[in-house]
Amino acid sequence: MANLYRIFKELLPQAPLLVGEVVSIHATFCEIALPGGAIVSGRGNAVLGSKVFLRDGVIEGKAPDLTVVTVEI
């Protein structure tokens, strides 16, 4: 028998993986500036000024320090 909850979860979209720069560090979270100018908070460890990967409010790791190019479609 199929697991209906698992099938339903697979229909929902996954959270996007974001890249941003750490602009401040607090006791329990970091503030991260996204390329569009938005500031979001993320849980996890990071170094001030470094680029990080962020998904669902959790810092997943260090991102490479590359130039960001935005292309409008």
Helices and strands as residue ranges (DSSP letters): H 4-11, E 18-25, E 30-33, E 39-42, E 51-55, E 58-62
